[in-house]
Every structure is written in C-alpha cells, then in structure tokens.
C-alpha cells in the first residue's frame, strides 16, 4: 500500500491514504483531548478531526492545549 507523505510537527511522516486527522492523533498514542491541532496553519477543533482528510504535503501541528490567562 502506498502511503501519503505529510509533515508532522516539522518532520516527514507517512500516513495511509484516506487517513483523517483523528486517526493520526490516535496513532500517536496521545490523548486527543489533551492536544490542539492545526493543518496548514488552520486550527482544527477536536470534533472536526474525523472530518479532516489528510492530503499529500499537508503540514500538521499537534501541540499541548494551554488554558489560562
């Protein structure tokens, strides 16, 4: 099976074709509720990750969500 090449936190990363952002987060063994995500510079809310299909050359950022003031 051919993989799709994306950038994950600034590093090359391969995902299966048709992968969603939610599937990527699950594969990282990171609690989904503890991170924020962005694809190509646009924030993606947790409830939208399953709808976000990853494409070749997408730049994905996964970072700790920080709350406070």
ABEGO torsion letter per residue (X at the ends): XBBBBBBBGGBBBBBBBGBBAAAAAAAAGBBAAABBBBBGGBBBBAAAAAABBBBBGBBBBBBBBBBEX
